[in-house]
Structures are given as structure tokens and as C-alpha cells.
Amino acid sequence: MSPNESVDDLVERFYTVVKLPHDPFAKAFLNRCRSHTVKANGRFYKYFQSGSGPTVLLVHGLNTNLGSMVSIAEELLAHGYRVVLFDVPPHGEALGTTGDPTEIRALLRALYDKLTGLHAVVCHSMGGLWALTAWHAQVAARTVVSISSPPAKMFLVERFAEMNALDGDQVRGVVGEIESRFGKTVWQEYSALEAARAIDVPGLVVHGTADDYVPPVHAGELHASWPNSTVELVEGAGHFDIVESPQVRKIISAHLRSVEEAR
């Protein structure tokens, strides 16, 4: 970190996304999908759909793109689900460079409302925080699977401060600037723990024991906050490789089947 970096610069960097293009594996998958658009806050966003059967919305995490969820999508297609993937703004092919949480929440709510027959939401990392905090009472999905999700926005600020060796004054400055942009209730509005307490559908919390970005203790916190949730710890899985785990794919498909059978 530059010693001359202002609080505004720090906050801008906090929200800046590393844009990664779709790799050949993701492009090959998208070639088999139908492309659609959804409108949110006066803008049109692209999403991709494949398969038939109960619909599962897949939400990727920070600094990745929809390609990180393709392995899970392939598993679900093989089990007779319809899958929906999209690039969270401004990731992948989505426009922009800065992740505005209000824009992401508006898009997720538009997708929740648009997707008829939505059965489940499967989300990874920040995708879990985004998906849970965008939830509203009219969402039709019957379950949510949260993989390696951070507990709250404040946790991300603390991680950012740790990684950039910020001092106390700088951390307070970042917190104050975020509150000036999004309001003092931003920490409650973007807390997965707070959101989970209000969600009335069963949840599955999946976390790797070797996650060194979001420690697995947070899986227990989310589980404790979420009525009717279960937790699965995956031995040896890290924060990013967990979405490629065959064990995790089987855990997810088994959970979705159990929710269907309980109808």
C-alpha cells in the first residue's frame, strides 16, 4: 500500500474487481446454453440457461466469473436440473470495474423474480453473501446452498485491512467512507448471518477445512444463524478448489434431491 493513498483510494480499491475472461471450458459450456436478458435498475444484464427440470441459479464469487460454477452446473444437468449462470457485475464479461453492492443486489432480486420454477440457489464465496442478502419474502426457491461464504461485509473489510497492513485510523476511515456511500445500516444489510436468520427455507452450508481465506469456523456461525440448515465440512478443501470437488458436487445434488422428495 502507498503511504500517500487516500481513504477514497482505499475504498475504491476495496471495491475494484479483478476481471477474468471466460476460459475455453466456460466458453464451450456457454455455447450449449440459451442466452437471455433481465432488466434491473434500468439496465439489461445477460444470463445463460441450459437443461430442463427444476431451475437452479448458480452465483459465483468475487474475482472469478460464471466459469467457476460450470463443474457444478454439469453435475446438476446430469441429474435433470435446469441451470442458470451469469457474470456478477462487473466480473467476467459484465461491464464495469467496480463491484457496486446495490447493483449486484438489484440484479439478483430481478433474477429471483424472473426465473419461473426456481428451485434452488447455489452460491460460492461472496456469491453466498450476495445471494443471501438479496433475499426477499417472495423468492420462490425452496433451498439455498452456501459454499465457503464469508459471514458479513465487515469481515471483508477486516481481511482487506489485514492484507494491506492498514492502521487503525485508515480502517476507521474506510468504514466511515463505506457508511457515507451506502448508509450506516450497510453492515446489517450485507451480513449473511443477519440474512440467514430471516430465511425460511432449508439451507446447506458447505465449507472446506483447509480454507485459508474464509476460515471454516464461519460455516458454524452461518449454520447457527440459519434455522433448518445443515453443515458439511469437506476435509482438505480450500476456498477456491472446493467448487471443483466431486465430493461437493455429490453433496449438492443429494441435498437438492432430498428437498424435492420432501415436497
HELIX and SHEET records of a PDB file:
HELIX    1   1 VAL A    7  TYR A   15  1                                   9    
HELIX    2   2 PRO A   24  LEU A   30  1                                   7    
HELIX    3   3 LEU A   66  MET A   69  5                                   4    
HELIX    4   4 VAL A   70  ALA A   78  1                                   9    
HELIX    5   5 PRO A  101  LYS A  114  1                                  14    
HELIX    6   6 MET A  126  THR A  133  1                                   8    
HELIX    7   7 LYS A  153  MET A  163  1                                  11    
HELIX    8   8 GLY A  168  PHE A  182  1                                  15    
HELIX    9   9 VAL A  186  GLU A  189  1                                   4    
HELIX   10  10 ALA A  192  ALA A  198  1                                   7    
HELIX   11  11 VAL A  217  SER A  225  1                                   9    
HELIX   12  12 ASP A  241  GLU A  244  5                                   4    
HELIX   13  13 PRO A  246  GLU A  261  1                                  16    
SHEET    1   A 8 ARG A  34  ALA A  40  0                                        
SHEET    2   A 8 ARG A  43  SER A  50 -1                                        
SHEET    3   A 8 ARG A  82  LEU A  85 -1                                        
SHEET    4   A 8 THR A  55  VAL A  59  1                                        
SHEET    5   A 8 LEU A 118  HIS A 124  1                                        
SHEET    6   A 8 THR A 143  ILE A 147  1                                        
SHEET    7   A 8 GLY A 203  GLY A 208  1                                        
SHEET    8   A 8 SER A 229  VAL A 234  1                                        
END                                                                             
